[in-house]
Amino acid sequence: MVAGVLRLPRWQVLAVGSALLLVSGIGYGFTLKQANADQLEQQAQAKIQDRGRLGAARPTGVLPVLLTSIARRDSPAVCETLLDGQAVQQFAAAQGATDCRAAVELLAARVSDAGAYSSASAPLTRRGDESLVDACRMTWSSGTSAGPQLGQLTIARTTGQTYFVTQFVPCSQGATAPSR
């Protein structure tokens, strides 16, 4: 076959060579695209698995971690780790902020004692697979408020074995716990 191709006029050899080059380039492009898609899928899976390891180990641990993160102005911990899905937008809207990061800044500015803020206690009620925390009624052992009341939190597992805030209702919307 090679000998037969070599006997062809140059323009035909060039055409065959160009066609082979084009076919291999297209094949390489498809392979590269598939490899990129596989890598993106693996990264997405890893992110989901990592997120499942974040959050809080118990429903009672979510509020202290959330308050500590707010007091430290750690918006990634609040917005990307502890609040899930719609709770991110609800949290921002409750503070009158454009986004979650701005809401963390607004709340942090109102914290008078960052060390004490995370030690607040609030009523927690379990309802099936969810826990409801009324962080509109937070109290501190010192008897003095260390910062703003937060809101009403619905806490549940979304991925893995850790807990996240899945719904956020501001204190001004009444004293009833949020519902799904």
Backbone as JSON Lines, residues from 0, in Angstrom:
{"i":0,"aa":"M","n":[0.82,-1.18,0.0],"ca":[0.0,0.0,0.0],"c":[0.87,1.26,0.0]}
{"i":1,"aa":"V","n":[1.93,1.26,0.8],"ca":[2.81,2.43,0.86],"c":[3.45,2.67,-0.5]}
{"i":2,"aa":"A","n":[3.84,1.58,-1.14],"ca":[4.47,1.73,-2.46],"c":[3.48,2.3,-3.46]}
{"i":3,"aa":"G","n":[2.21,1.89,-3.34],"ca":[1.19,2.41,-4.24],"c":[0.93,3.89,-4.01]}
{"i":4,"aa":"V","n":[0.95,4.33,-2.76],"ca":[0.73,5.73,-2.45],"c":[1.89,6.57,-2.97]}
{"i":5,"aa":"L","n":[3.09,6.03,-2.88],"ca":[4.26,6.77,-3.33],"c":[4.28,6.96,-4.85]}
{"i":6,"aa":"R","n":[3.61,6.09,-5.61],"ca":[3.55,6.23,-7.06],"c":[2.52,7.25,-7.51]}
{"i":7,"aa":"L","n":[1.64,7.68,-6.58],"ca":[0.62,8.66,-6.94],"c":[1.28,10.02,-7.18]}
{"i":8,"aa":"P","n":[0.62,10.85,-7.99],"ca":[1.13,12.21,-8.17],"c":[1.19,12.93,-6.82]}
{"i":9,"aa":"R","n":[2.04,13.92,-6.74],"ca":[2.26,14.63,-5.49],"c":[0.98,15.23,-4.91]}
{"i":10,"aa":"W","n":[0.13,15.79,-5.71],"ca":[-1.08,16.42,-5.19],"c":[-1.99,15.38,-4.52]}
{"i":11,"aa":"Q","n":[-2.0,14.14,-5.05],"ca":[-2.82,13.11,-4.42],"c":[-2.19,12.64,-3.1]}
{"i":12,"aa":"V","n":[-0.87,12.55,-3.06],"ca":[-0.19,12.19,-1.82],"c":[-0.45,13.27,-0.76]}
{"i":13,"aa":"L","n":[-0.38,14.52,-1.2],"ca":[-0.65,15.63,-0.3],"c":[-2.1,15.58,0.2]}
{"i":14,"aa":"A","n":[-3.04,15.26,-0.66],"ca":[-4.45,15.17,-0.27],"c":[-4.66,14.03,0.73]}
{"i":15,"aa":"V","n":[-4.05,12.87,0.47],"ca":[-4.18,11.73,1.39],"c":[-3.56,12.09,2.74]}
{"i":16,"aa":"G","n":[-2.37,12.69,2.7],"ca":[-1.7,13.09,3.94],"c":[-2.51,14.11,4.73]}
{"i":17,"aa":"S","n":[-3.08,15.07,4.01],"ca":[-3.9,16.09,4.67],"c":[-5.15,15.47,5.29]}
{"i":18,"aa":"A","n":[-5.77,14.53,4.57],"ca":[-6.96,13.85,5.09],"c":[-6.62,13.06,6.36]}
{"i":19,"aa":"L","n":[-5.49,12.36,6.33],"ca":[-5.08,11.6,7.51],"c":[-4.78,12.54,8.69]}
{"i":20,"aa":"L","n":[-4.13,13.64,8.39],"ca":[-3.83,14.62,9.43],"c":[-5.12,15.2,10.01]}
{"i":21,"aa":"L","n":[-6.08,15.5,9.17],"ca":[-7.36,16.04,9.62],"c":[-8.1,15.03,10.5]}
{"i":22,"aa":"V","n":[-8.14,13.78,10.07],"ca":[-8.83,12.73,10.82],"c":[-8.17,12.55,12.19]}
{"i":23,"aa":"S","n":[-6.82,12.51,12.22],"ca":[-6.16,12.34,13.51],"c":[-6.34,13.57,14.39]}
{"i":24,"aa":"G","n":[-6.38,14.76,13.83],"ca":[-6.62,15.98,14.62],"c":[-8.01,15.97,15.23]}
{"i":25,"aa":"I","n":[-9.0,15.55,14.45],"ca":[-10.37,15.47,14.97],"c":[-10.45,14.43,16.08]}
{"i":26,"aa":"G","n":[-9.82,13.29,15.87],"ca":[-9.8,12.24,16.91],"c":[-9.14,12.73,18.19]}
{"i":27,"aa":"Y","n":[-8.03,13.45,18.04],"ca":[-7.33,13.99,19.2],"c":[-8.22,15.02,19.92]}
{"i":28,"aa":"G","n":[-8.91,15.85,19.16],"ca":[-9.8,16.85,19.75],"c":[-10.91,16.2,20.57]}
{"i":29,"aa":"F","n":[-11.52,15.14,20.03],"ca":[-12.57,14.43,20.77],"c":[-12.01,13.8,22.04]}
{"i":30,"aa":"T","n":[-10.82,13.21,21.94],"ca":[-10.19,12.6,23.11],"c":[-9.9,13.64,24.17]}
{"i":31,"aa":"L","n":[-9.38,14.79,23.77],"ca":[-9.07,15.86,24.7],"c":[-10.34,16.4,25.35]}
{"i":32,"aa":"K","n":[-11.39,16.55,24.56],"ca":[-12.66,17.05,25.1],"c":[-13.23,16.07,26.12]}
{"i":33,"aa":"Q","n":[-13.16,14.79,25.83],"ca":[-13.66,13.77,26.75],"c":[-12.83,13.76,28.04]}
{"i":34,"aa":"A","n":[-11.52,13.9,27.91],"ca":[-10.65,13.93,29.08],"c":[-10.99,15.13,29.96]}
{"i":35,"aa":"N","n":[-11.25,16.29,29.36],"ca":[-11.63,17.49,30.12],"c":[-12.97,17.28,30.82]}
{"i":36,"aa":"A","n":[-13.92,16.68,30.11],"ca":[-15.23,16.43,30.71],"c":[-15.09,15.47,31.89]}
{"i":37,"aa":"D","n":[-14.28,14.43,31.74],"ca":[-14.06,13.49,32.84],"c":[-13.41,14.17,34.03]}
{"i":38,"aa":"Q","n":[-12.45,15.04,33.77],"ca":[-11.77,15.74,34.85],"c":[-12.73,16.67,35.58]}
{"i":39,"aa":"L","n":[-13.57,17.39,34.84],"ca":[-14.55,18.28,35.47],"c":[-15.54,17.49,36.31]}
{"i":40,"aa":"E","n":[-15.95,16.34,35.82],"ca":[-16.88,15.5,36.57],"c":[-16.23,14.99,37.86]}
{"i":41,"aa":"Q","n":[-14.97,14.59,37.79],"ca":[-14.25,14.14,38.98],"c":[-14.1,15.26,39.99]}
{"i":42,"aa":"Q","n":[-13.82,16.47,39.51],"ca":[-13.69,17.62,40.41],"c":[-15.02,17.93,41.08]}
{"i":43,"aa":"A","n":[-16.11,17.83,40.33],"ca":[-17.43,18.09,40.91],"c":[-17.75,17.05,41.98]}
{"i":44,"aa":"Q","n":[-17.45,15.79,41.72],"ca":[-17.68,14.73,42.7],"c":[-16.83,14.97,43.95]}
{"i":45,"aa":"A","n":[-15.57,15.34,43.75],"ca":[-14.69,15.6,44.88],"c":[-15.21,16.76,45.73]}
{"i":46,"aa":"K","n":[-15.73,17.78,45.06],"ca":[-16.27,18.93,45.79],"c":[-17.48,18.52,46.63]}
{"i":47,"aa":"I","n":[-18.35,17.69,46.06],"ca":[-19.51,17.19,46.81],"c":[-19.05,16.37,48.01]}
{"i":48,"aa":"Q","n":[-18.06,15.5,47.81],"ca":[-17.56,14.68,48.91],"c":[-16.9,15.54,49.97]}
{"i":49,"aa":"D","n":[-16.11,16.54,49.54],"ca":[-15.47,17.43,50.5],"c":[-16.5,18.21,51.29]}
{"i":50,"aa":"R","n":[-17.53,18.68,50.61],"ca":[-18.57,19.45,51.29],"c":[-19.27,18.6,52.33]}
{"i":51,"aa":"G","n":[-19.41,17.29,52.04],"ca":[-20.03,16.38,52.99],"c":[-19.22,16.24,54.27]}
{"i":52,"aa":"R","n":[-17.92,16.52,54.2],"ca":[-17.06,16.45,55.39],"c":[-17.06,17.77,56.16]}
{"i":53,"aa":"L","n":[-17.55,18.84,55.55],"ca":[-17.59,20.14,56.21],"c":[-18.91,20.25,56.96]}
{"i":54,"aa":"G","n":[-19.27,21.44,57.34],"ca":[-20.5,21.6,58.1],"c":[-20.25,21.24,59.55]}
{"i":55,"aa":"A","n":[-21.25,20.75,60.22],"ca":[-21.12,20.38,61.63],"c":[-21.48,18.92,61.81]}
{"i":56,"aa":"A","n":[-20.83,18.27,62.74],"ca":[-21.05,16.84,62.96],"c":[-22.43,16.56,63.56]}
{"i":57,"aa":"R","n":[-22.98,17.52,64.29],"ca":[-24.29,17.36,64.92],"c":[-25.13,18.61,64.66]}
{"i":58,"aa":"P","n":[-26.42,18.49,64.69],"ca":[-27.27,19.68,64.5],"c":[-26.97,20.77,65.53]}
{"i":59,"aa":"T","n":[-26.63,20.38,66.75],"ca":[-26.35,21.37,67.8],"c":[-25.05,22.12,67.54]}
{"i":60,"aa":"G","n":[-24.21,21.61,66.67],"ca":[-22.95,22.26,66.38],"c":[-23.02,23.32,65.3]}
{"i":61,"aa":"V","n":[-24.11,23.39,64.57],"ca":[-24.21,24.33,63.45],"c":[-24.21,25.78,63.93]}
{"i":62,"aa":"L","n":[-25.04,26.09,64.93],"ca":[-25.14,27.48,65.38],"c":[-23.8,28.03,65.9]}
{"i":63,"aa":"P","n":[-23.08,27.33,66.78],"ca":[-21.79,27.87,67.23],"c":[-20.79,28.09,66.09]}
{"i":64,"aa":"V","n":[-20.75,27.16,65.13],"ca":[-19.83,27.32,64.0],"c":[-20.26,28.51,63.14]}
{"i":65,"aa":"L","n":[-21.55,28.65,62.93],"ca":[-22.07,29.76,62.13],"c":[-21.76,31.1,62.81]}
{"i":66,"aa":"L","n":[-22.01,31.19,64.11],"ca":[-21.75,32.44,64.83],"c":[-20.26,32.77,64.87]}
{"i":67,"aa":"T","n":[-19.42,31.77,65.07],"ca":[-17.98,31.99,65.07],"c":[-17.53,32.51,63.71]}
{"i":68,"aa":"S","n":[-18.04,31.9,62.65],"ca":[-17.67,32.31,61.29],"c":[-18.12,33.74,61.0]}
{"i":69,"aa":"I","n":[-19.3,34.1,61.47],"ca":[-19.78,35.47,61.28],"c":[-18.88,36.45,62.05]}
{"i":70,"aa":"A","n":[-18.6,36.14,63.3],"ca":[-17.78,37.03,64.12],"c":[-16.38,37.22,63.53]}
{"i":71,"aa":"R","n":[-15.88,36.18,62.86],"ca":[-14.54,36.25,62.24],"c":[-14.58,36.81,60.82]}
{"i":72,"aa":"R","n":[-15.76,37.17,60.37],"ca":[-15.94,37.67,59.0],"c":[-15.49,36.64,57.96]}
{"i":73,"aa":"D","n":[-15.72,35.38,58.3],"ca":[-15.32,34.27,57.42],"c":[-16.47,33.92,56.49]}
{"i":74,"aa":"S","n":[-16.67,34.78,55.48],"ca":[-17.81,34.57,54.58],"c":[-17.73,33.27,53.79]}
{"i":75,"aa":"P","n":[-16.57,32.77,53.37],"ca":[-16.57,31.47,52.69],"c":[-17.12,30.34,53.58]}
{"i":76,"aa":"A","n":[-16.78,30.37,54.85],"ca":[-17.3,29.33,55.76],"c":[-18.81,29.41,55.87]}
{"i":77,"aa":"V","n":[-19.34,30.63,55.93],"ca":[-20.79,30.81,56.04],"c":[-21.47,30.51,54.71]}
{"i":78,"aa":"C","n":[-21.03,31.17,53.66],"ca":[-21.75,31.15,52.38],"c":[-21.51,29.9,51.54]}
{"i":79,"aa":"E","n":[-20.35,29.29,51.68],"ca":[-20.02,28.14,50.83],"c":[-20.04,26.82,51.58]}
{"i":80,"aa":"T","n":[-20.08,26.88,52.92],"ca":[-20.0,25.65,53.69],"c":[-21.23,25.41,54.55]}
{"i":81,"aa":"L","n":[-21.62,26.39,55.35],"ca":[-22.68,26.16,56.33],"c":[-24.08,26.39,55.81]}
{"i":82,"aa":"L","n":[-24.24,27.31,54.86],"ca":[-25.56,27.57,54.28],"c":[-25.67,26.79,52.98]}
{"i":83,"aa":"D","n":[-26.8,26.14,52.79],"ca":[-26.98,25.3,51.61],"c":[-28.14,25.81,50.76]}
{"i":84,"aa":"G","n":[-27.94,25.81,49.46],"ca":[-29.01,26.11,48.51],"c":[-29.7,27.44,48.76]}
{"i":85,"aa":"Q","n":[-31.01,27.36,48.96],"ca":[-31.83,28.57,49.1],"c":[-31.49,29.35,50.36]}
{"i":86,"aa":"A","n":[-30.9,28.73,51.35],"ca":[-30.57,29.43,52.6],"c":[-29.56,30.55,52.35]}
{"i":87,"aa":"V","n":[-28.72,30.42,51.35],"ca":[-27.73,31.47,51.03],"c":[-28.46,32.75,50.64]}
{"i":88,"aa":"Q","n":[-29.42,32.63,49.71],"ca":[-30.16,33.81,49.27],"c":[-31.06,34.35,50.38]}
{"i":89,"aa":"Q","n":[-31.66,33.46,51.16],"ca":[-32.53,33.9,52.25],"c":[-31.74,34.68,53.3]}
{"i":90,"aa":"F","n":[-30.55,34.19,53.6],"ca":[-29.67,34.85,54.57],"c":[-29.3,36.26,54.1]}
{"i":91,"aa":"A","n":[-28.9,36.37,52.85],"ca":[-28.52,37.68,52.3],"c":[-29.71,38.63,52.29]}
{"i":92,"aa":"A","n":[-30.85,38.15,51.83],"ca":[-32.05,38.99,51.77],"c":[-32.48,39.46,53.16]}
{"i":93,"aa":"A","n":[-32.34,38.6,54.15],"ca":[-32.73,38.97,55.52],"c":[-31.9,40.12,56.06]}
{"i":94,"aa":"Q","n":[-30.68,40.25,55.59],"ca":[-29.81,41.34,56.05],"c":[-29.91,42.56,55.13]}
{"i":95,"aa":"G","n":[-30.7,42.46,54.07],"ca":[-30.81,43.55,53.11],"c":[-29.53,43.71,52.31]}
{"i":96,"aa":"A","n":[-28.81,42.62,52.13],"ca":[-27.52,42.65,51.44],"c":[-27.66,42.14,50.01]}
{"i":97,"aa":"T","n":[-26.69,42.53,49.18],"ca":[-26.72,42.11,47.78],"c":[-26.33,40.66,47.61]}
{"i":98,"aa":"D","n":[-25.5,40.16,48.52],"ca":[-25.11,38.75,48.46],"c":[-24.74,38.28,49.86]}
{"i":99,"aa":"C","n":[-24.42,37.01,49.97],"ca":[-24.12,36.4,51.27],"c":[-22.89,37.01,51.92]}
{"i":100,"aa":"R","n":[-21.86,37.25,51.13],"ca":[-20.62,37.83,51.69],"c":[-20.9,39.2,52.33]}
{"i":101,"aa":"A","n":[-21.68,40.01,51.66],"ca":[-22.03,41.33,52.21],"c":[-22.87,41.17,53.48]}
{"i":102,"aa":"A","n":[-23.73,40.17,53.53],"ca":[-24.55,39.92,54.72],"c":[-23.67,39.55,55.91]}
{"i":103,"aa":"V","n":[-22.66,38.73,55.67],"ca":[-21.72,38.37,56.76],"c":[-21.04,39.62,57.29]}
{"i":104,"aa":"E","n":[-20.6,40.49,56.39],"ca":[-19.94,41.74,56.8],"c":[-20.89,42.62,57.62]}
{"i":105,"aa":"L","n":[-22.13,42.72,57.2],"ca":[-23.1,43.54,57.93],"c":[-23.34,43.01,59.34]}
{"i":106,"aa":"L","n":[-23.48,41.7,59.45],"ca":[-23.69,41.1,60.78],"c":[-22.45,41.23,61.64]}
{"i":107,"aa":"A","n":[-21.29,40.95,61.05],"ca":[-20.03,41.01,61.8],"c":[-19.8,42.4,62.38]}
{"i":108,"aa":"A","n":[-20.2,43.41,61.65],"ca":[-20.02,44.78,62.12],"c":[-20.86,45.06,63.37]}
{"i":109,"aa":"R","n":[-21.9,44.27,63.59],"ca":[-22.79,44.46,64.74],"c":[-22.42,43.58,65.93]}
{"i":110,"aa":"V","n":[-21.41,42.71,65.77],"ca":[-20.97,41.85,66.86],"c":[-20.12,42.68,67.83]}
{"i":111,"aa":"S","n":[-20.54,42.73,69.08],"ca":[-19.83,43.54,70.07],"c":[-18.73,42.77,70.79]}
{"i":112,"aa":"D","n":[-18.86,41.43,70.86],"ca":[-17.86,40.6,71.52],"c":[-17.7,39.33,70.7]}
{"i":113,"aa":"A","n":[-16.71,39.33,69.81],"ca":[-16.52,38.2,68.88],"c":[-16.27,36.9,69.63]}
{"i":114,"aa":"G","n":[-15.55,36.94,70.73],"ca":[-15.26,35.72,71.48],"c":[-16.51,35.12,72.1]}
{"i":115,"aa":"A","n":[-17.39,35.96,72.6],"ca":[-18.6,35.48,73.28],"c":[-19.73,35.16,72.3]}
{"i":116,"aa":"Y","n":[-19.72,35.76,71.13],"ca":[-20.84,35.61,70.2],"c":[-21.14,34.14,69.88]}
{"i":117,"aa":"S","n":[-20.1,33.35,69.7],"ca":[-20.31,31.95,69.32],"c":[-20.81,31.08,70.46]}
{"i":118,"aa":"S","n":[-20.78,31.6,71.68],"ca":[-21.24,30.8,72.82],"c":[-22.72,30.98,73.11]}
{"i":119,"aa":"A","n":[-23.44,31.62,72.23],"ca":[-24.88,31.82,72.43],"c":[-25.61,30.48,72.47]}
{"i":120,"aa":"S","n":[-26.67,30.45,73.24],"ca":[-27.54,29.28,73.21],"c":[-28.89,29.71,72.66]}
{"i":121,"aa":"A","n":[-29.54,28.78,72.0],"ca":[-30.84,29.08,71.38],"c":[-31.68,27.81,71.42]}
{"i":122,"aa":"P","n":[-33.0,27.95,71.5],"ca":[-33.87,26.78,71.52],"c":[-33.72,25.95,70.24]}
{"i":123,"aa":"L","n":[-33.61,24.65,70.41],"ca":[-33.49,23.73,69.27],"c":[-34.6,22.69,69.39]}
{"i":124,"aa":"T","n":[-35.33,22.5,68.31],"ca":[-36.41,21.51,68.26],"c":[-36.14,20.56,67.12]}
{"i":125,"aa":"R","n":[-36.25,19.27,67.39],"ca":[-36.06,18.27,66.33],"c":[-37.42,17.96,65.71]}
{"i":126,"aa":"R","n":[-37.42,17.88,64.38],"ca":[-38.64,17.56,63.65],"c":[-38.26,16.59,62.54]}
{"i":127,"aa":"G","n":[-38.42,15.31,62.8],"ca":[-38.03,14.29,61.82],"c":[-36.53,14.34,61.57]}
{"i":128,"aa":"D","n":[-36.15,14.48,60.32],"ca":[-34.74,14.54,59.94],"c":[-34.15,15.94,60.08]}
{"i":129,"aa":"E","n":[-34.98,16.89,60.46],"ca":[-34.53,18.28,60.56],"c":[-34.48,18.73,62.01]}
{"i":130,"aa":"S","n":[-33.71,19.77,62.23],"ca":[-33.71,20.45,63.52],"c":[-34.0,21.92,63.25]}
{"i":131,"aa":"L","n":[-34.76,22.52,64.13],"ca":[-35.11,23.93,63.99],"c":[-34.46,24.69,65.14]}
{"i":132,"aa":"V","n":[-33.69,25.7,64.81],"ca":[-33.01,26.51,65.82],"c":[-33.61,27.91,65.76]}
{"i":133,"aa":"D","n":[-34.12,28.36,66.9],"ca":[-34.68,29.7,66.97],"c":[-33.58,30.65,67.45]}
{"i":134,"aa":"A","n":[-32.75,31.09,66.52],"ca":[-31.65,32.0,66.83],"c":[-32.14,33.45,66.88]}
{"i":135,"aa":"C","n":[-33.45,33.62,67.0],"ca":[-34.03,34.93,67.29],"c":[-34.12,35.11,68.8]}
{"i":136,"aa":"R","n":[-33.9,34.01,69.51],"ca":[-33.99,34.03,70.98],"c":[-32.67,33.57,71.59]}
{"i":137,"aa":"M","n":[-31.57,34.0,71.0],"ca":[-30.26,33.62,71.54],"c":[-30.01,34.33,72.85]}
{"i":138,"aa":"T","n":[-29.36,33.6,73.76],"ca":[-28.95,34.17,75.04],"c":[-27.49,33.83,75.28]}
{"i":139,"aa":"W","n":[-26.85,34.62,76.15],"ca":[-25.45,34.4,76.5],"c":[-25.35,34.23,78.0]}
{"i":140,"aa":"S","n":[-24.42,33.42,78.43],"ca":[-24.28,33.15,79.86],"c":[-23.98,34.41,80.67]}
{"i":141,"aa":"S","n":[-23.37,35.4,80.03],"ca":[-23.07,36.66,80.73],"c":[-24.32,37.5,80.96]}
{"i":142,"aa":"G","n":[-25.39,37.15,80.24],"ca":[-26.62,37.92,80.34],"c":[-26.62,39.13,79.43]}
{"i":143,"aa":"T","n":[-25.48,39.43,78.8],"ca":[-25.36,40.57,77.9],"c":[-25.23,40.07,76.47]}
{"i":144,"aa":"S","n":[-25.95,40.68,75.58],"ca":[-25.89,40.3,74.18],"c":[-24.5,40.59,73.62]}
{"i":145,"aa":"A","n":[-23.94,39.61,72.89],"ca":[-22.63,39.78,72.28],"c":[-22.74,40.15,70.81]}
{"i":146,"aa":"G","n":[-23.97,40.24,70.31],"ca":[-24.16,40.56,68.9],"c":[-25.61,40.4,68.52]}
{"i":147,"aa":"P","n":[-25.9,40.52,67.22],"ca":[-27.29,40.5,66.76],"c":[-27.93,39.11,66.83]}
{"i":148,"aa":"Q","n":[-29.25,39.13,67.07],"ca":[-30.02,37.89,66.92],"c":[-29.93,37.51,65.45]}
{"i":149,"aa":"L","n":[-29.93,36.24,65.16],"ca":[-29.61,35.82,63.81],"c":[-30.84,35.55,62.95]}
{"i":150,"aa":"G","n":[-31.67,34.64,63.35],"ca":[-32.83,34.24,62.56],"c":[-33.24,32.84,62.95]}
{"i":151,"aa":"Q","n":[-34.18,32.29,62.22],"ca":[-34.64,30.94,62.48],"c":[-34.05,30.02,61.43]}
{"i":152,"aa":"L","n":[-33.41,28.96,61.89],"ca":[-32.64,28.08,61.02],"c":[-33.26,26.7,60.95]}
{"i":153,"aa":"T","n":[-33.38,26.18,59.76],"ca":[-33.71,24.77,59.58],"c":[-32.4,24.08,59.25]}
{"i":154,"aa":"I","n":[-32.08,23.06,60.03],"ca":[-30.81,22.36,59.88],"c":[-31.08,20.92,59.49]}
{"i":155,"aa":"A","n":[-30.36,20.46,58.47],"ca":[-30.52,19.09,58.0],"c":[-29.24,18.63,57.33]}
{"i":156,"aa":"R","n":[-29.17,17.34,57.04],"ca":[-28.07,16.79,56.24],"c":[-28.42,16.99,54.78]}
{"i":157,"aa":"T","n":[-27.46,17.39,54.0],"ca":[-27.69,17.47,52.56],"c":[-26.76,16.53,51.81]}
{"i":158,"aa":"T","n":[-25.53,16.41,52.26],"ca":[-24.58,15.46,51.7],"c":[-23.74,14.91,52.83]}
{"i":159,"aa":"G","n":[-23.32,13.68,52.7],"ca":[-22.44,13.1,53.71],"c":[-23.1,12.99,55.07]}
{"i":160,"aa":"Q","n":[-22.28,13.09,56.09],"ca":[-22.75,12.9,57.46],"c":[-22.79,14.17,58.28]}
{"i":161,"aa":"T","n":[-22.68,15.33,57.64],"ca":[-22.65,16.57,58.39],"c":[-23.91,17.39,58.12]}
{"i":162,"aa":"Y","n":[-24.12,18.4,58.97],"ca":[-25.34,19.19,58.94],"c":[-25.09,20.61,58.45]}
{"i":163,"aa":"F","n":[-26.11,21.16,57.79],"ca":[-26.05,22.49,57.19],"c":[-27.36,23.2,57.43]}
{"i":164,"aa":"V","n":[-27.34,24.52,57.26],"ca":[-28.58,25.31,57.31],"c":[-29.21,25.21,55.93]}
{"i":165,"aa":"T","n":[-30.41,24.66,55.86],"ca":[-31.1,24.48,54.58],"c":[-32.17,25.53,54.34]}
{"i":166,"aa":"Q","n":[-32.56,26.23,55.42],"ca":[-33.54,27.3,55.28],"c":[-33.27,28.34,56.36]}
{"i":167,"aa":"F","n":[-33.43,29.61,55.98],"ca":[-33.19,30.72,56.9],"c":[-34.37,31.67,56.84]}
{"i":168,"aa":"V","n":[-34.93,31.99,58.01],"ca":[-36.05,32.94,58.1],"c":[-35.64,34.04,59.07]}
{"i":169,"aa":"P","n":[-35.72,35.3,58.66],"ca":[-35.32,36.38,59.56],"c":[-36.24,36.49,60.77]}
{"i":170,"aa":"C","n":[-35.73,37.04,61.84],"ca":[-36.5,37.2,63.08],"c":[-37.76,38.04,62.89]}
{"i":171,"aa":"S","n":[-37.71,39.01,62.03],"ca":[-38.84,39.92,61.86],"c":[-40.07,39.26,61.25]}
{"i":172,"aa":"Q","n":[-39.93,38.03,60.77],"ca":[-41.08,37.36,60.15],"c":[-41.9,36.55,61.14]}
{"i":173,"aa":"G","n":[-41.77,36.82,62.4],"ca":[-42.61,36.15,63.39],"c":[-41.83,35.14,64.2]}
{"i":174,"aa":"A","n":[-42.48,34.62,65.2],"ca":[-41.81,33.73,66.14],"c":[-42.0,32.26,65.79]}
{"i":175,"aa":"T","n":[-42.68,31.96,64.71],"ca":[-42.87,30.56,64.37],"c":[-41.66,30.02,63.62]}
{"i":176,"aa":"A","n":[-41.4,28.76,63.82],"ca":[-40.26,28.12,63.18],"c":[-40.5,27.97,61.7]}
{"i":177,"aa":"P","n":[-39.43,27.96,60.89],"ca":[-39.6,27.81,59.45],"c":[-40.14,26.44,59.09]}
{"i":178,"aa":"S","n":[-40.83,26.37,57.99],"ca":[-41.34,25.08,57.51],"c":[-40.85,24.86,56.1]}
{"i":179,"aa":"R","n":[-40.81,23.62,55.7],"ca":[-40.31,23.28,54.36],"c":[-41.42,23.13,53.38]}
